[in-house]
Each structure stands twice: as structure tokens, then as C-alpha cells.
Amino acid sequence: MPKPGMVGLTLKREVYVLLKARAREAGMGVNQYLETLLISQTGRSLQAPF
């Protein structure tokens, strides 16, 4: 159960393992890495290229 003010997120194990490895390479935790990744995408178009 998430803490008050927080939201839980379910990921496939493979996705979590990939994110955890990338976060470790960047010297961050998974939550911090995801936050950085999502914030860096706000200036870019998130629409599919089709």
C-alpha cells in the first residue's frame, strides 16, 4: 500500500530489472531514475510516429 500522497505502480519484472540496471548505471535509485526520465520527456512529443 502506497504512503499517503503517493501512487503505486505495477511493472513487469523484466521492465523493473531493466530500469534498476539503468538506474544503477546512472548512480540513482529506480524512483529517482524514473522521475528524471519522465521529466526529461516533457519537452518532447510523446506521440507515436505513425
Backbone as a printed PyTorch tensor [residue, N CA C, xyz], in Angstrom:
tensor([[[  0.8500,  -1.1770,   0.0000],
         [  0.0000,   0.0000,   0.0000],
         [  0.9000,   1.2470,   0.0000]],

        [[  0.6750,   2.1460,  -0.9480],
         [  1.4990,   3.3650,  -1.0090],
         [  1.2720,   4.2810,   0.2010]],

        [[  2.2810,   5.0640,   0.4750],
         [  2.1720,   6.0590,   1.5390],
         [  1.1590,   7.1290,   1.1130]],

        [[  0.5770,   7.8520,   2.0720],
         [ -0.3470,   8.9340,   1.7170],
         [  0.3190,   9.9380,   0.7710]],

        [[ -0.3980,  10.3210,  -0.2660],
         [  0.1420,  11.2580,  -1.2460],
         [  0.9550,  10.6050,  -2.3450]],

        [[  1.1260,   9.2750,  -2.2680],
         [  1.9060,   8.5400,  -3.2600],
         [  0.9780,   7.6200,  -4.0370]],

        [[  1.4620,   7.1210,  -5.1650],
         [  0.7010,   6.2030,  -6.0100],
         [  1.5510,   4.9760,  -6.2590]],

        [[  0.9250,   3.8190,  -6.2470],
         [  1.6350,   2.5840,  -6.5620],
         [  1.6630,   2.3550,  -8.0690]],

        [[  2.6830,   1.6900,  -8.5610],
         [  2.8370,   1.4170,  -9.9810],
         [  3.2590,  -0.0370, -10.1280]],

        [[  2.5920,  -0.7690, -10.9910],
         [  2.9280,  -2.1620, -11.2180],
         [  3.6770,  -2.2760, -12.5360]],

        [[  4.8320,  -2.9380, -12.4880],
         [  5.6440,  -3.1410, -13.6830],
         [  5.8990,  -4.6270, -13.8670]],

        [[  6.0860,  -5.0380, -15.1070],
         [  6.5320,  -6.4050, -15.3480],
         [  7.9390,  -6.5300, -14.7690]],

        [[  8.2730,  -7.6980, -14.3090],
         [  9.5850,  -7.9200, -13.6960],
         [ 10.7080,  -7.5260, -14.6550]],

        [[ 10.5670,  -7.8570, -15.9310],
         [ 11.6020,  -7.5450, -16.9120],
         [ 11.8240,  -6.0390, -17.0320]],

        [[ 10.7450,  -5.2810, -16.9810],
         [ 10.8380,  -3.8250, -17.0630],
         [ 11.5360,  -3.2830, -15.8260]],

        [[ 11.1700,  -3.7980, -14.6590],
         [ 11.7950,  -3.3420, -13.4190],
         [ 13.2920,  -3.6560, -13.4160]],

        [[ 13.6540,  -4.8520, -13.8600],
         [ 15.0710,  -5.2400, -13.8800],
         [ 15.8520,  -4.3040, -14.8030]],

        [[ 15.2830,  -3.9780, -15.9660],
         [ 15.9360,  -3.0550, -16.8940],
         [ 16.0860,  -1.6660, -16.2700]],

        [[ 14.9950,  -1.1620, -15.6740],
         [ 15.0470,   0.1590, -15.0390],
         [ 16.0560,   0.1790, -13.8960]],

        [[ 16.0870,  -0.8840, -13.1190],
         [ 17.0170,  -0.9590, -11.9910],
         [ 18.4670,  -0.9460, -12.4750]],

        [[ 18.7410,  -1.6630, -13.5610],
         [ 20.1000,  -1.6890, -14.1150],
         [ 20.4950,  -0.3080, -14.6500]],

        [[ 19.5780,   0.3350, -15.3720],
         [ 19.8650,   1.6760, -15.9020],
         [ 20.0430,   2.6900, -14.7730]],

        [[ 19.2230,   2.5670, -13.7450],
         [ 19.3230,   3.4720, -12.6050],
         [ 20.6670,   3.2850, -11.8980]],

        [[ 21.0800,   2.0510, -11.7320],
         [ 22.3600,   1.7660, -11.0750],
         [ 23.5110,   2.3720, -11.8770]],

        [[ 23.4560,   2.2380, -13.2180],
         [ 24.4850,   2.8250, -14.0850],
         [ 24.5380,   4.3390, -13.9390]],

        [[ 23.3710,   4.9540, -13.7190],
         [ 23.2860,   6.4100, -13.5830],
         [ 23.5500,   6.8630, -12.1530]],

        [[ 23.7540,   5.9070, -11.2380],
         [ 24.0210,   6.2570,  -9.8470],
         [ 22.7850,   6.7570,  -9.1150]],

        [[ 21.6140,   6.2390,  -9.5100],
         [ 20.3470,   6.6680,  -8.9150],
         [ 19.5560,   5.4470,  -8.4600]],

        [[ 18.5230,   5.7180,  -7.6860],
         [ 17.5500,   4.6940,  -7.3630],
         [ 16.5230,   4.6230,  -8.4840]],

        [[ 15.7160,   3.5680,  -8.4820],
         [ 14.7260,   3.3880,  -9.5390],
         [ 13.7300,   4.5520,  -9.5680]],

        [[ 13.2370,   4.9740,  -8.4080],
         [ 12.2640,   6.0720,  -8.3740],
         [ 12.8620,   7.3620,  -8.9290]],

        [[ 14.0750,   7.6830,  -8.5150],
         [ 14.7210,   8.9050,  -8.9930],
         [ 14.9840,   8.8210, -10.5030]],

        [[ 15.4000,   7.6510, -10.9710],
         [ 15.6650,   7.4680, -12.3990],
         [ 14.3830,   7.6460, -13.2170]],

        [[ 13.2880,   7.0260, -12.7580],
         [ 12.0060,   7.1720, -13.4540],
         [ 11.5480,   8.6260, -13.4790]],

        [[ 11.6910,   9.3020, -12.3550],
         [ 11.2930,  10.7120, -12.2860],
         [ 12.1050,  11.5430, -13.2730]],

        [[ 13.4050,  11.3340, -13.3110],
         [ 14.2760,  12.0670, -14.2340],
         [ 13.9180,  11.7520, -15.6810]],

        [[ 13.6660,  10.4890, -15.9640],
         [ 13.3100,  10.0750, -17.3100],
         [ 12.0030,  10.7170, -17.7530]],

        [[ 11.0140,  10.7090, -16.8980],
         [  9.7150,  11.2870, -17.2520],
         [  9.7840,  12.8000, -17.3800]],

        [[ 10.4890,  13.4600, -16.4890],
         [ 10.6050,  14.9180, -16.5510],
         [ 11.3530,  15.3370, -17.8140]],

        [[ 12.3690,  14.5730, -18.2030],
         [ 13.1420,  14.9340, -19.3960],
         [ 12.3180,  14.7860, -20.6650]],

        [[ 11.2260,  14.0290, -20.6130],
         [ 10.3820,  13.8190, -21.7850],
         [  9.2970,  14.8880, -21.9380]],

        [[  9.1160,  15.7540, -20.9630],
         [  8.0110,  16.7190, -21.0230],
         [  8.1690,  17.7210, -22.1590]],

        [[  9.3860,  18.0230, -22.5720],
         [  9.6060,  18.9580, -23.6610],
         [  9.5250,  18.3210, -25.0210]],

        [[  9.4420,  17.0010, -25.0820],
         [  9.4210,  16.2880, -26.3530],
         [  8.0250,  15.7760, -26.6390]],

        [[  7.7690,  15.4990, -27.8950],
         [  6.4830,  14.9310, -28.2850],
         [  6.4270,  13.4710, -27.8430]],

        [[  5.3740,  13.1010, -27.1610],
         [  5.2310,  11.7210, -26.7110],
         [  4.3090,  10.9390, -27.6310]],

        [[  3.9480,  11.4950, -28.7840],
         [  3.0460,  10.8220, -29.7080],
         [  3.8090,   9.7550, -30.4900]],

        [[  3.0940,   8.6890, -30.8120],
         [  3.6830,   7.6250, -31.6200],
         [  3.9540,   8.1480, -33.0390]],

        [[  5.0130,   7.6860, -33.6790],
         [  5.3760,   8.2110, -35.0050],
         [  4.5830,   7.6130, -36.1540]],

        [[  3.3770,   7.1260, -35.9240],
         [  2.5950,   6.5500, -37.0210],
         [  1.3520,   7.3280, -37.3050]]])
